[in-house]
Amino acid sequence: MANPHAPLAEQMRPRTLDEVIGQRHLLGEGKPLRLAFSSGTPHSMILWGPPGVGKTTLARLMADSFDAEFVGLSAVFSGVKDIREAMQQAEVMAQQGRRTILFVDEVHRFNKSQQDAFLPYVEKGTVTFIGATTENPSFEVNSALLSRASVYVLKSLDEGELGELFDRARSRALADLEFESEARDRLIGYADGDARRLLNVLEQLRTAAATAHRRVVSADFLEQTL
């Protein structure tokens, strides 16, 4: 059950593969990531795509699917010490017979030596490496690490998929708000394929509407809030 005090984007994070909106070219029946989830054995991968398309969600679902420990690092905030601690944790898990999914967000921000630090653990199978990047991994990820990982390209959500997410969020968390059709269309346009951006704005609107004692979100009120 999602934490009711968590940000809306976290509350709405899919708990199963079938709840994921978008990426049908990877997650549809018989498609590459769907097959990876049903294979019985996780493999290292690079998830390449724009922000807000589900890279972190897929890594978490992979860990859940294989009953593996999920260890997350951000290349923006993590250093050598964090990498070392994560590897030590993975080795303890391996000794207990448990897999570790190591998720590295914005992996392109790590330099060559930092990326190289993962190689021995990937080769030994201590961790299954999942890197997320918004940049072309052919240029930004070390060839040695890249050669040990499958690359999956994620796409921005289209208007229909964002509309589906909007409707799901409304029913789960904003049922007391009404949206004029123009406000809904503008909001989906503003999100520009980014699910996280859509949910963050919906959360702002929920707060702004409560403060202003409004039940109906118009296009004008949306513009004021943004």
C-alpha positions, 0 to 999 in steps of 0.5 A: 500500500502506498504511503498516503503522505508520499508525493503523488508521483510516488503514490502512483508508482506502478506496483505491477508490470501491468500497471505501467503506462506506456512502453508497449514496444518493450512491455507488450506481449512477446516484447523484449522487457516483458520477456526479460521479466518472465525469463526467470533470471535477471540480466544487466541493462541500460534504460535509455530515455527522457525523464519521467518515462518509468526507468526507476519504476522498471528497475524496482519492478525487476527487483520485486519480480525476482525477489531481489534486494534493490539498491539505488545510487544516484550518480549525481549524489553518490561517490566512491564511498557509496559505491563501496558500501553498495557492493559490500551490501550486495556481497552480504546478500549474495552470501545469504543466497539473495540477488541484488539489483543495483540501480544507478540513476543518471549513470552517465554522470559517473566518470570512467573509473567510477563506472569501472568499479562496478565491472568485477561485481557484474562479472561475478554476478554479485549484482545485476546492474541497471543503469538509467540515462537520458544520454546516448549510452554509446557515448556516455557509458564505458564500452566494457560496462556497455558490453555486459548490458542490454540497452532498452530505449524508452519513449516519451508518453503520448497524449493518450497514455498521459490521459490514461495516467491523468484519469488514474490519478484523478480516480485515486487521489483527486476525486473531489476535483473536477477538471474542465476539458480545456484544463485537462488538455493543457495539462497533458500538453504541458507535461510533454510526455513526462509522467512525473511532470504531470503528477507533480502539477496535479499535486500542485493543483490539488494544494492550490485548489484546496487553498482557494476553496475550489472544486473546479479546475479551469484553464485559467486556474491552471495557468495561475497555478503554473 
